[in-house]
């Protein structure tokens, strides 16, 4: 069964000089995308800032990093053009499928490089960016990230963030609320005229961390016509106090979160957002190449029709409504 995956961090490997064809010790490479029956993979340019840049050994400032990562992404598209092609619309995804190619959709995780300048949104679009997570784990010119401190978690979008949401709507860029504060989330509900996406999030009722979505948020995504991509990180699925001994993601736990999402938001609002190559969890199915094992469990739980919605149809419908 075909899969549209709303988030991975594999571009960081390209930035480091590695290549998608033959990439080792990763969740994703060119062969694994085909083996896992991936129809479209969202490749995020995650922009490390503050301490995260140092942890990843990245000397570049955010703008320089973005440019280098973007050039590395273009390099991989060229090197893998026989089996991978960019997609800017849903029609592109269909064309690429007919040609036997996996579609690559460029996204951004953390709008920090927009730097308070609305013209930079247009630059993103011209570069092929079709989804942007407004924040990562640090404040930027758009707003504030999720925060375990309730007094911080309620902070909303800044005026520039509201401008960006409106411009994203106009151009056809999906607003991604994963990592965003809850206050910012409700501002997106208020100001976005199009459906929006939580590209890689789980259910707070089942794992009480601020990075996950509350039941009210889950319902709001569904009511807006958006989708929630389920994240495969163990610590988002159940409370983890010691990752050295508890960092294994089981299929049954993913099904538990999918069931909760479907019950609250409806079967039209649920998708997959693996966070491949951005998480260090060990996965019961191994990696992208083995993900049809997860699909089999989704079929067994929900039936073929709903499984097809979760694995690819909902994401395609949301993208059609947002980006065209």
FIDO-161119 format. One record per atom (N, C-alpha, C, O): z, y, x. Coordinates in steps of 0.001 Angstrom, whole numbers, padded with zeros to 6 digits, always signed. Each point is the difference from the previous one (the first is absolute). Layout:
BEGIN
ZYX
...
//
This chain:
BEGIN
+000000-001202+000846
+000000+001202-000846
+000000+001253+000882
+000733+000066+000987
-001538+000905-001337
-000152+001213+000804
+001301+000814+000034
+000787-000015-000946
-000587+000726+002066
+001195+000826+000157
-000388+001404+000441
-000803+000183+000915
+001390+000804-001584
-000017+001382+000479
+001423+000315+000445
+000932-000056-000803
-000767+000382+002062
+001312+000272+000584
+000125+001501+000248
-000815+000586+000712
+001836+000033-001301
+000114+001448+000009
+000620+000596+001261
+000034+001222+000143
+000457-002060+000777
+000596+000607+001204
+000126-000993+001146
+000495-001114-000172
-000953+001538+001345
+000342-000675+001253
+000061+001053+001101
-000496+001115-000164
+001108-001482+001287
+000173+000923+001132
-000773-000456+001235
+000364+000352+001122
-001406-001116-001315
-000724-000598+001120
-000697+001036+000868
-000294-000281+001162
+000019+001468-001687
-000643+001036+000818
+000830+000332+001237
-000550+000410+001022
+001862-000583-001104
+000829+000250+001184
-000411-000900+001160
+000090+000394+001163
-000536-001596-001485
-000466-000921+001046
-001317+000494+000587
-000230-000128+001202
-000641+000696-002050
-001264+000551+000494
+000270+001174+000936
-000635+000133+001046
+001585+000714-001435
+000387+001146+000830
+000424-000472+001386
-000261+000669+001000
+000911-001815-000948
+000457-000552+001281
-001093-000674+000795
+000257-000501+001094
-001488+000475-001621
-001132-000540+000739
-000403-001405-000379
-000951-000538+000567
+001657-000080-001522
-000351-001352-000421
-001118+000060-001046
-000276+001050-000580
-000354-002197+000359
-001159-000060-000880
+000241-000963-001157
+000622-001049+000168
-001123+001420-001344
+000206-000808-001195
-000604-001388+000157
+000565-000979-000488
-001693+000884+001157
-000616-001302+000238
+000795-000718+001089
-000020+000397+001165
+000718-001458-001561
+000783-000752+000967
+001394+000535+000249
+000686-000496+000894
-000240+001483-001645
+001336+000563+000174
+001042-001109-000134
-000029-000765-000964
+000938+000678+001917
+000998-001068+000039
+001378+000530-000378
+000272+001196+000101
+000597-002119-000541
+001389+000319-000331
+000093+001141-001012
+000833+000897+000125
-001695-000954-001113
-000048+001017-001039
-000115-000689-001351
-000380-001168-000086
+000715+001911-000972
-000205-000538-001343
-001476+000004-000378
-000453-000832-000785
-000293+001781+001354
-001397+000195-000378
-000899-000042+001216
+000305+000618+001020
-001400-001334-001114
-001152+000187+000879
-001242-000316-000824
+000106-000306-001188
-001272+000377+001803
-001232-000145-000766
-000104-001376-000651
-000403-000108-001158
+000761-000937+001889
-000072-001347-000554
+001026-000202-001126
-000289-000652-001004
+001483+001217+001184
+001048-000165-001018
-000367+000718-001292
+000308-000491-001086
-000957+001637+001186
-000442+000695-001209
-000938-000876-000814
+000104-000064-001225
-001016-000609+001906
-000947-000872-000711
+000699-001248-000529
-000232-000409-001138
+001085-000194+001960
+000693-001220-000423
+000909+000273-001195
+000159-000855-000871
+000432+002040+000831
+000895+000346-001098
-000702+000512-001236
+000654+000355-000981
-001990-000308+001010
-000834+000446-001116
+000282+001462-000379
+000054+000354-001177
+000123+000476+002203
+000221+001422-000233
-001299+000665-000426
-001009-000083+000701
+001038+000731-001832
-001137+000770-000488
+000008+001392+000610
-001029+000485+000472
+002206+000163-000481
+000141+001336+000570
+001385+000132+000618
+001001-000396-000597
-000961+000954+001791
+001249+000223+000708
+000164+001495+000234
-000861+000639+000605
+001974-000082-001089
+000334+001387+000316
+000629+000046+001383
+001041-000612+000239
-001676+001338+000664
+000493+000165+001369
+000632+001387+000101
-000684+001014-000137
+001981-000980+000374
+000716+001271+000049
+000068+000539+001423
+000278-000739+000944
-000537+002037-000803
+000387+000696+001221
+001434+000457-000219
+000253+001029-000627
+000685-001818+001158
+001407+000381-000027
+000226+000978+001143
-000341-000290+001147
+000913+001444-001456
+000172+001054+001006
+001454+000013+000471
+000866+000519-000704
-000585-001079+001879
+001390-000029+000475
+000473+001396+000398
-000713+000736+000682
+001908-000386-001107
+000612+001265+000375
+001461-000234+000361
+000547-001077-000237
+000067+002089+000806
+001412-000073+000362
+000247-001244+000858
-000778-000293+000908
+001846-000427-001191
+000343-001148+000834
-000970-001146-000106
-000076-000826+000910
-000685+000748-002016
-000912-001137-000150
-001117+000041+001032
-000454-001051+000452
+000000+002247-000067
-001039+000097+001024
+000499-000560+001322
-000714-000741+000674
+001934+001094-000306
+000571-000502+001248
+000177-001515-000052
-000258-000690+000986
+000698+000173-002135
+000199-001451-000119
-001298-000762+000175
-000007-001112+000527
-001088+001706-000967
-001310-000643+000133
-000681+000344+001320
-001128-000428+000241
+001795+001192+000610
-000586+000368+001286
-001203+000915-000129
-000942-000098+000786
+000966+000995-001781
-001133+000884-000269
+000314+001402+000509
+000919+000640-000510
-001663-000144+001507
+000271+001329+000554
-000657+001133-000776
+000375+001160+000169
-001359-001480-001025
-000779+001035-000683
+000814+000709-001076
+000900-000591-000597
-001222+001865+000352
+000548+000671-001168
-000729-000538-001228
-001031-000657+000144
+001545+000921-001359
-000602-000607-001193
-001501+000243-000139
-000745-000920-000337
+000291+002154+000594
-001431+000295-000167
-000844-000772+001004
-001047-000543-000351
+001502+000492+001599
-000746-000726+001031
+000002-001494-000292
-001012-000678+000182
+002159+000167-000637
+000067-001416-000346
-000972-000320-001131
-000742-000979+000069
+000750+001812-001112
-000897-000242-001132
-001444-000074+000475
-000735-000912-000380
+000327+001862+001207
-001390+000026+000464
-000340-001246+000806
-001069-000580-000187
+001954+000161+001074
-000258-001192+000820
-000013-001265-000857
-000835-000883+000198
+001759+000802-001146
+000029-001167-000881
-001250-000060-000870
-000553-001074-000233
+000118+002222-000239
-001211+000058-000819
-001218-000438+000802
-000828-000756-000507
+000706+001210+001733
-001123-000422+000838
+000066-001498+000294
-001034-000663+000074
+002234+000133+000092
+000145-001443+000228
-000426-000783-001236
-000623-001055+000116
+000953+001566-001289
-000424-000634-001254
-001527-000005-000102
-000591-001023-000345
-000048+002152+000641
-001465+000059-000037
-000609-000979+001002
-001011-000641-000285
+001625+000532+001447
-000481-000947+001017
+000004-001413-000550
-000962-000744+000193
+002044+000360-000884
+000095-001362-000522
-000993-000237-001135
-000553-001093-000123
+000327+002106-000700
-001032-000147-001032
-001358-000288+000635
-000758-000837-000490
+000458+001536+001582
-001286-000208+000667
-000070-001380+000642
-001023-000679-000095
+002104+000261+000749
+000008-001286+000686
-000041-001182-000972
-000471-001083+000348
+000968+001303-001568
+000086-001090-000978
-000968+000198-001164
+000206-000558-001077
-001251+001340+001285
-000880+000394-001104
-000731-001171-000653
-000535+000145-001100
+000506-001296+001760
-000639-001162-000613
+000863-000613-001102
-000507-000722-000859
+001816+001012+000885
+000908-000638-000961
+000962+000975-000681
+000743-000392-000900
-000752+001653+001323
+000924+000999-000538
-000760+001301-000207
-000792+000399+000852
+001030+000267-001986
-000698+001254-000278
+000924+000955-000726
+000842-000437-000785
-000980+001730+001029
+000864+000963-000691
-000347+000096-001478
-001137-000240-000407
+002141+000597-000385
-000209+000235-001433
+000630+001332-000364
+001155+000267+000333
-001919+000559-001014
+000465+001315-000447
+000097+000070-001513
+000628+000905-000550
-001257-001871-000123
+000043-000119-001453
+000080-001481-000358
-000196-000868+000851
+000486+000591-002122
+000031-001393-000446
-001392-000607+000053
-000141-001202+000227
-000886+002010-000434
-001370-000511+000118
-000282-000479+001414
-000733-000971+000188
+001298+001631+000799
-000160-000449+001387
+000621-001374+000206
-000556-000842+000705
+001713+000621-001326
+000665-001304+000120
-000901-001094-000567
-000145-001064+000603
-000458+001326-001761
-000896-000984-000618
-001218-000250+000880
-000424-001145+000158
-000143+002201+000415
-001163-000166+000874
+000367-000796+001244
-000740-000895+000408
+001873+001215+000191
+000427-000731+001194
+000215-001472-000304
-000340-000864+000808
+000905+000579-001977
+000208-001400-000379
-001340-000726-000113
-000132-001132+000465
-000847+001768-001070
-001324-000635-000124
-000603-000290+001368
-000753-000959+000167
+001090+001795+000808
-000521-000180+001351
+000880-000913+000849
-000248-000173+001194
+001280-000411-001811
+000861-000935+000707
+000980+000666+000954
+000415-000602+000991
-000045+001845-001287
+000884+000743+000894
+001307+000364-000699
+000031+000235-001208
+001042-000195+001991
+001291+000515-000465
-000073+001520+000011
-000548+000587+000933
+001090+000049-001949
+000040+001461-000055
+001253+000526+000684
+001091-000546-000168
-001260+001607+000938
+001115+000701+000631
+000157+001356-000675
-000943+000790-000044
+002132-000525-000481
+000305+001278-000637
+001002+000727+000886
+001074-000527+000290
-001419+001725+000134
+000869+000764+000903
+001047+000760-000798
-000319+000706-000957
+001584-000862+001368
+001106+000707-000634
+000858+000646+001087
-000175-000265+001189
+001098+001113-001619
+000915+000667+000924
+001426-000218-000477
+000298+000162-001183
+000579-000528+002105
+001421-000149-000303
+000752+001140+000682
+000274-000040+001199
+000049+001049-001992
+000690+001231+000402
-001012+001131+000154
-000789+000019+000944
+000825+000918-001883
-000904+001144+000030
+000412+001085+000959
-000369+001160-000187
+001130-001507+001218
+000526+000993+000940
-001113+000812+000653
+000190+001188+000259
-001357-001798+000017
-001055+000731+000705
-000770+000956-000916
-000868+000737+000468
+001176-000744-001759
-000558+001043-000862
+000577+001361+000380
-000656+001030-000156
+001887-001039+000655
+000586+001159+000681
-000014+001269-000848
-000176+001102+000519
+000362-001267-001819
+000094+001170-000859
-001308+000708-000261
+000005+001107-000540
-001121-001701+000903
-001317+000649-000146
-000852-000817-000972
-000357-001142+000287
+000040+001730-001425
-000720-000732-001039
-001395-000416+000458
-000522-001012-000467
-000088+001777+001374
-001329-000374+000488
+000017-001341+000737
-001029-000667+000111
+002204+000278+000392
+000096-001287+000691
-000142-001179-000952
-000370-001096+000419
+000664+001317-001705
-000238-001056-000991
-001489-000315-000065
-000392-001165-000067
-000428+002197+000087
-001450-000209-000014
-000477-000706+001261
-000946-000787-000042
+001602+001071+001165
-000326-000700+001249
+000299-001482-000141
-000810-000834+000403
+001961+000496-000968
+000321-001401-000266
-001124-000653-000802
-000499-001067+000358
+000114+001724-001440
-000999-000594-000893
-001321-000236+000728
-000621-001051-000156
+000201+002017+000938
-001263-000129+000730
+000060-001108+001032
-001026-000596+000331
+002206+000313+000178
+000165-001103+000949
+000023-001363-000698
-000015-001037+000663
+000052+001039-001988
-000005-001247-000751
+001347-000435-000517
+000116-001101-000540
+000919+001928+000683
+001334-000339-000502
-000036-000005-001527
-000479+000948-000622
+000992-002029+000023
-000018-000101-001450
+001383-000247-000612
+000111-000170-001214
+000939+000147+002035
+001364-000078-000524
+000935+000578+001055
-000175-000246+001194
+001175+001019-001640
+000952+000622+000920
+001414-000181-000530
+000305+000404-001122
+000562-001013+001932
+001435-000003-000269
+000534+001369+000398
-000095+000389+001165
+000651+000339-002116
+000365+001393+000235
+000987+000143+001155
-000099+000942+000787
+001041-001862-000681
+000975+000024+001095
+000123-001397+000595
-000446-000989-000582
+001060+000939+001749
+000554-001267+000512
+001517+000177-000049
+000534+000319-001062
+000154-000509+002135
+001461+000041-000048
+000597+001325+000447
+001208+000101+000212
-002053+000919-000068
+000491+001310+000429
-000592+001089-000890
-001087-000151-000558
+001816+001230+000441
-000498+001170-000721
-001271+000521+000662
-000124-000018+001224
-000814+000479-002037
-001194+000656+000528
-000351+001190-000888
+000819+000411-000823
-001997+000140+000968
-000349+001216-000744
-000232-000265-001483
-000069+000942-000789
-000052-002227+000392
-000230-000332-001394
+001289-000246-000764
+000108+000350-001176
+000879-000956+001848
+001220-000339-000709
+000960-000800+000845
+000070+000155+001220
+000673-001018-001900
+001120-000703+000613
-000136-001508-000224
-000528-000432-001025
+000999-000358+001971
-000087-001449-000158
+001161-000554-000821
+000971+000698-000290
-001099-001959-000073
+001121-000709-000619
+001212+000094+000914
-000141+000118+001218
+001315-000169-001799
+001212+000172+000800
+001156-000691-000712
+000158+000154-001211
+000659-000920+001951
+001154-000649-000636
+001054+000996-000480
+000864-000352-000803
-000927+001583+001285
+000901+001056-000459
-000544+000543-001319
-001068+000614-000007
+001766-000819-001107
-000535+000441-001298
-000322+001488-000045
-000924+000411-000702
+001668+000394+001436
-000267+001440-000019
-001307+000350+000680
-000578+001051-000277
+000100-001914+001165
-001296+000197+000650
-001122-000696-000771
-001136+000475-000024
+001461-001586-000595
-001010-000796-000696
-000569+000741-001219
-001095-000318-000462
+001832+001298-000053
-000468+000724-001191
-000877+001204+000357
-000522+000669-000892
+000357-000390+002185
-000804+001156+000385
-001457-000224-000390
-000539-001090+000189
-000094+002131-000734
-001358-000136-000509
-001055+000422+000999
+000299+000252+001168
-001532-000176-001632
-001095+000458+000835
+000157+001488+000308
+000547+000763-000796
-001034-000375+001954
-000085+001408+000348
-001246+000585-000679
-000863-000755-000447
+000757+002076+000364
-001197+000585-000624
-001301-000510+000599
-000967-000218-000730
+000922+000021+002058
-001223-000524+000607
-000273-001429-000450
-001155-000386-000179
+002211-000401-000004
-000189-001364-000496
-000624-000020-001374
-000848-000845-000285
+001258+001773-000579
-000591+000089-001346
-001468+000410+000098
-000846-000523-000726
+000549+001463+001627
-001398+000388+000215
-000827-001200+000452
-001131-000189-000447
+001701-000613+001330
-000725-001170+000510
-000276-001012-001099
-001102-000543-000079
+002091+000283-000772
-000208-000930-001105
-001181+000460-000845
-000856-000803-000371
+000813+002084+000074
-001101+000527-000813
-001336-000131+000719
-001009-000340-000618
+000998+000610+001924
-001257-000099+000749
-000430-001454+000159
-001191-000304-000073
+002149-000600+000291
-000332-001429+000038
-000696-000398-001294
-001024-000682+000025
+001579+001109-001156
-000600-000312-001295
-001432+000505-000081
-000890-000708-000471
+000674+001921+000926
-001328+000610-000078
-001024-000755+000848
-001131-000224-000432
+001536-000163+001636
-000928-000638+000928
-000199-001480-000304
-001100-000528+000163
+002153-000134-000599
-000044-001450-000163
+000711-000709+001132
-000544-000924+000605
+001759+001355-000321
+000887-000662+000966
+001222-000475-000777
+000611+000779-000731
-000254-002036+000881
+001154-000542-000715
+001296+000537+000595
+000187-000012+001217
+000704+000481-002081
+001338+000412+000402
+000867-001249+000108
+000123-000761-000959
+000476+000553+002126
+000833-001173+000265
+001456+000454+000084
+000350+000836+000833
+000498-001394-001703
+001400+000407-000071
+000939-000928+000755
+001208+000236-000003
-001708-001276+000646
+000867-000818+000843
+000561+000875+001108
-000726+000795+000597
+002011-000937-000323
+000758+000785+000988
+000459+001355-000528
+000809+000655+000658
-001285-000213-001800
+000328+001324-000514
+001388+000004-000648
+000442-001017-000534
+000236+002155+000583
+001270+000152-000705
-000209-000198-001497
-001113+000148-000504
+002192-000484-000203
-000139-000173-001442
-000320+001335-000678
-000755+000040-000971
+001330+001046+001484
-000349+001307-000544
-001471+000301+000170
-000640+000514-000916
+000096-000830+002079
-001424+000179+000244
-000836-000876-000908
-001047+000424-000489
+001509-001657+000260
-000702-000909-000918
-000162+000640-001371
-001092-000007-000567
+002177+000560+000033
-000079+000565-001351
-000842+001259-000023
-000562+000345-001040
+000460+000354+002174
-000934+001123+000070
-001450-000490-000048
-000853+000643-000611
+000574-001784+001257
-001341-000580-000090
-000309-000359-001447
-001097+000276-000486
+002050-000886-000204
-000192-000310-001423
-000345+001270-000770
-000873-000006-000867
+001566+001095+001193
-000184+001257-000722
-001335+000671+000300
-000644+000537-000901
+000225-000566+002169
-001132+000829+000405
-001319-000757+000175
-001061+000622-000037
+001095-001927+000225
-001244-000728+000199
-000708-000199-001338
+000606-000442-000976
-001880+000770+000946
-000815-000189-001201
-000721-001338+000022
-000656-000373-000973
+000774-000338+002067
-000603-001326+000132
+001091-001036+000242
+001122+000357+000358
-001441-001641-000551
+000952-001039+000377
+000364+000118+001479
-000755+000561+000794
+001906-001090-000442
+000428+000010+001395
+000477-001394+000386
+000097-000893-000842
+000199+000721+002122
+000225-001326+000568
+001297-000029+000795
+000336+000964+000689
+000391-002072-000788
+001053-000321+000971
-000566-001160+000809
+000055-001149-000436
-000591+001443+001600
-000841-000978+000693
+000760-001206+000524
-000557-001095+000078
+001836+001284+000286
+000757-001133+000557
+001493+000197-000260
+000742+000484+000854
-000326-000873-002062
+001382+000182-000435
+000453-001211-000812
-000813-000797-000469
+002145+000679+000315
+000580-001088-000787
+000981+000566-001024
+000021+001207-000242
+000784-002073-000354
+000821+000364-001161
+001451+000264+000397
+000667-000869+000562
-000193+002063-000857
+001371+000362+000374
+001033-000799-000787
+001090-000264+000509
-001410-000121-001728
+000946-000782-000795
+000291-001349+000648
+001063-000580-000222
-002003+000079+001022
+000162-001299+000653
+000445+000133+001454
+000512-000957+000581
-000701+002125+000002
+000429+000270+001382
+000284+001496+000086
-000918+000816+000074
+002198-000473-000086
+000424+001380-000206
-000068+000822+001285
+001017+000277+000636
-002251+000107-000268
-000214+000920+001108
-000864+001151-000502
-000817-000183-000902
+000994+001365+001483
-000690+001182-000507
-001504-000067+000203
-000742+000738-000648
+000284-001601+001525
-001439-000169+000237
-000693-000681-001178
-001212+000140-000167
+001959-000866-000641
-000564-000704-001150
-000024+000889-001237
+000642+001050-000032
-001394-001482-000992
-000170+000764-001227
+000992-000427-001073
+000232-001191-000209
+000353+002181-000472
+000873-000301-001131
-000832-000496-001178
-001225+000122-000011
+001911-000681-000973
-000705-000468-001191
-000743+001150-000686
-001116-000181-000487
+001742+001369+000452
-000656+001142-000631
-001262+000400+000750
-001008+000351-000615
+001063-000403+001945
-001186+000327+000798
-001103-001028-000231
-001169+000357-000152
+001542-001620+000128
-000987-001068-000219
-000716+000207-001331
-001225-000101-000079
+001991+000390-000954
-000606+000247-001315
-000922+001215+000048
-001067-000002-000615
+001479+001039+001344
-000793+001233+000069
-001343-000230+000679
-001011+000570-000412
+000993-001403+001455
-001284-000308+000650
-000936-000666-000994
-001176+000351-000093
+001711-001318-000651
-000827-000677-000995
-000493+000937-001088
-001161-000067-000405
+002044+000941-000069
-000380+000929-001065
-001061+000991+000467
-000796+000487-000802
+000786-000187+002107
-000994+000929+000548
-001323-000683+000319
-000960+000663+000393
+000901-001980-000557
-001223-000731+000306
-000131-000373+001462
-001075-000395+000452
+002173+000519+000293
-000036-000319+001427
+000327-001448+000290
+000100-000823-000911
+000066+000519+002183
+000339-001354+000422
+001073+000040+001076
+000137+000978+000735
+000622-002072-000663
+001030-000199+001015
-000404-001203+000837
-000146-001106-000522
-000035+001322+001823
-000321-001094+000904
+001271-000604+000562
+000775+000687+000665
-000554-001963-000925
+001218-000664+000434
+000048-000127+001520
-000943-000484+000627
+002063+000927-000043
+000225-000060+001443
+000602-001357+000370
+000825-000534-000742
-001231-000023+001881
+000449-001335+000400
+001197+000028+000955
+000393-001048+000512
+000189+002213-000264
+001124+000105+000933
+001248-000658-000587
+000388+000297-001130
+000233-001182+001890
+001177-000728-000471
+001094+000946-000486
+000609-000234-001045
-000357+001310+001807
+001095+000919-000320
-000249+000809-001257
+000915+000656-000497
-002137-000687-000034
-000284+000670-001267
+000164-000960-001176
+000025+000425-001155
+000085-001714+001449
+000054-001023-001038
+001419-000414-000343
+000303-000307-001153
+000563+000299+002151
+001425-000243-000235
+000797+000700+001093
-000540+000264+001074
+001813+000045-001321
+000801+000690+001017
+000086-000807+001283
+000269-001201-000029
-000498+001859+001149
+000028-000652+001313
+000993+000751+000889
-000146+001199+000237
+001140-001910+000240
+000987+000618+000887
-000249-000359+001457
+000435+000722+000898
-001129-001829-000652
-000244-000463+001370
-001432-000516+000078
-000270-001149-000349
-000651+002002+000810
-001414-000382+000033
-000283-001098+001014
-001025-000675-000091
+001923+000486+001060
-000223-001071+000971
+000140-001369-000645
-000558-000980+000493
+001310+000904-001609
+000202-001275-000688
-000593-000029-001404
-000052-001053-000634
-000390+002200+000154
-000507+000078-001375
-001225+000909-000013
+000092+001184-000326
-001227-001753+000682
-001229+000796+000051
-001205-000864-000361
-001067+000109+000603
+001263-000967-001598
-001039-000934-000433
-000339+000288-001456
+000874-000061-000865
-002120+000369+000592
-000460+000318-001347
-000546-001254-000668
-000935-000632+000492
+001538+000290-001617
-000445-001180-000737
-000920+000403-001148
+000083+001107-000531
-000941-002016+000174
-000894+000229-001133
+000801+000160-001278
-000359+000813-000852
+001436-001572+000702
+000782+000067-001237
+000616+001377-000201
+000117+000459-001137
+000278+000208+002212
+000557+001343-000159
-001072+001013-000378
+000254+000913-000785
-001435-001071+001334
-001085+000889-000418
-000314-000193-001481
-000240+000972-000716
+000242-002203+000262
-000243-000275-001416
+001090+000635-000850
-000284+000516-001081
+001526-000546+001552
+001113+000616-000740
-000244+001498-000194
+000210+000526-001092
-000653+000159+002146
-000283+001428-000106
-001248+000254-000845
-000032+000950-000783
-000980-001778+000932
-001193+000156-000830
+000332-000157-001478
-000517+000737-000840
+001368-001687+000530
+000393-000218-001397
+000696+001248-000553
-000248+000411-001134
+001119+000182+001948
+000710+001204-000436
-000982+001154-000224
+000098+000730-000986
-001036-000582+001906
-001001+001063-000134
-000846-000185-001256
-000230+000954-000744
-000226-002163+000513
-000836-000277-001171
+000788+000251-001287
-000522+000583-000950
+001773-001023+000925
+000809+000175-001207
+000226+001472-000325
+000065+000372-001172
+000054+000467+002194
+000299+001414-000222
-001252+000856-000173
-000087+000803-000929
-000873-000980+001823
-001168+000886+000035
-001212-000581-000702
-000948+000722-000307
+000973-002014+000054
-001143-000662-000606
-000898-000637+001040
+000019+000388+001168
-000792-001347-001581
-000829-000758+000935
-001124+000832+000595
-000611-000415+000985
+000319+001595-001565
-001080+000848+000504
+000430+000861+001186
-000842+000625+000645
+002153-000584-000347
+000518+000970+000971
+000466-000634+001311
+000587+000682+000840
-000838-001956-000663
+000568-000711+001147
-001109-000438+000950
-001039-000507-000424
+001283+000714+001723
-000981-000338+001027
+000736-000499+001236
+001202-000264-000045
-001927+000139+001142
+000572-000488+001252
-000141+001065+001082
-001058+000608+000157
+002152-000393+000591
-000001+000959+001106
+000808-000562+001144
+001141+000403+000224
-001728-001331+000497
+000710-000885+000918
+000894+000691+001025
+001107-000462+000276
-001589+001572+000289
+000613+000614+001192
-000220-000885+001228
+000788+000042+000945
-001856-000842-000957
-000351-000812+001169
-000048+000870+001253
-000478+001134-000022
+000985-001696+001104
+000035+000630+001326
+000856+001261+000037
+000010+000719+000999
+000710-000449-002095
+000986+001070-000003
+001405-000530-000197
+000975+000747+000077
-000879-002054-000335
+001294-000658-000170
+000104-001147+000992
-001006-000565+000428
+002245+000229-000068
+000196-001113+000934
+000539-001242-000706
+000413-000955+000659
-000413+000960-001984
+000461-001162-000760
-000891-001205+000268
-001214+000135+000150
+001818-001297-000092
-000763-001241+000022
-000357-000344-001448
+000845+000052-000894
-002098-000400+000688
-000507-000214-001351
-000227-001485-000252
-000525-000702+000864
+000910+000224-002023
-000106-001427-000313
-001433-000500+000145
-000216-001153+000374
-000767+002008-000666
-001410-000395+000089
-000629+000375+001343
-001195-000214+000204
+001970+000756+000687
-000459+000281+001356
-000522+001405+000190
+000661+000832+000622
-001851-000557-001157
-000639+001299+000196
-001127+000152-001014
-000120-000793-000935
-000686+001796+001125
-001106+000283-000924
-000886-001226-000214
-000492-000221-001107
+000289-000563+002136
-000870-001159-000106
+000528-001073-000931
-000776-000795-000530
+002102+000758+000317
+000597-001008-000862
+000412+000499-001365
+000708-000700-000724
-001140+001906+000352
+000542+000635-001198
-000458-000640-001312
+000539+000324-001058
-001521-001226+001108
-000354-000697-001239
+001135-000913-000475
+000022-000398-001165
+000917+000065+002049
+001196-000740-000450
+000813+000866-000947
+000522-000494-001000
-000410+001779+001303
+000682+000933-000896
-000777+000127-001311
+000594+000033-001078
-001902+000037+001172
-000828+000103-001200
+000228-001196-000918
+000115+000163-001215
-000049-001352+001784
+000230-001205-000800
+001302+000108-000790
+000068-000409-001159
+000960+000961+001794
+001281+000154-000690
-000087+001053-001100
+000626-000147-001050
-001396+001204+001282
-000187+001033-001029
-000731-000590-001203
+000349+000287-001145
-001353-001104+001404
-000725-000666-001091
+000944-000910-000780
-000006-000005-001231
+000818-000766+001958
+000914-000929-000659
+001011+000732-000878
+000395-000507-001049
+000022+001697+001474
+001005+000765-000740
-000603+000760-001177
+000587+000024-001082
-001753+000600+001278
-000521+000951-000975
-001293-000442-000686
-000406+000601-000995
-000239-001639+001511
-001297-000391-000522
-001127+000703+000729
+000228+000988+000698
-001439-001490-000855
-001145+000482+000770
-000319+001455-000317
-000227+000794+000913
+000206-000432-002199
-000417+001357-000365
+000920+001054+000587
-000469+000970+000594
+001775-001148-000754
+000947+000972+000559
-000011-000044+001518
+000140+001037+000648
-000305-002211-000074
-000072-000105+001456
-001171+000801+000547
+000124+000662+001031
-001250-000718-001712
-001161+000771+000456
+000258+001506-000089
-000484+000770+000829
+001249-000362-001841
+000390+001408-000074
+000863+000375+001203
-000245+001013+000656
+001243-001824-000374
+000937+000308+001083
-000694-000019+001357
+000248+000872+000832
-001103-001843-000603
-000589-000155+001329
-001089+001011+000307
-000177+000381+001157
-000574+000072-002193
-001070+000946+000319
-000461+000897-001146
-000379+001145+000245
+000397-001623-001471
-000603+000786-001075
+000752+001302-000288
-000622+001031-000256
+001956-001074+000296
+000757+001223-000272
-000248+001059+001059
-000174+001176-000321
+000157-001587+001582
-000250+000957+001085
-001394+000604-000137
-000178+001205+000181
-000805-002036-000498
-001363+000514-000174
-000081+000973-001171
-000661+001034+000097
+001321-001355-001192
-000008+000896-001157
+000654+001330+000342
-000524+001056-000357
+001669-001093+001047
+000683+001240+000376
-000876+000829+000942
-000123+001212-000174
-000482-001856+001163
-000875+000733+000910
-001199+000586-000742
-000422+001120+000291
-000124-001862-001240
-001133+000521-000775
+000418+001267-000749
-000762+000964-000067
+001972-000968-000494
+000488+001154-000751
+000328+001192+000923
-000105+001158-000404
+000501-001468+001643
+000470+001075+000888
-001088+000499+000940
-000241+001203+000098
-000420-002137+000597
-000944+000417+001050
-001443-000145-000438
-000894+000559+000634
+000646-001303-001713
-001354-000157-000499
-000648-001309+000381
-001149-000250-000365
//
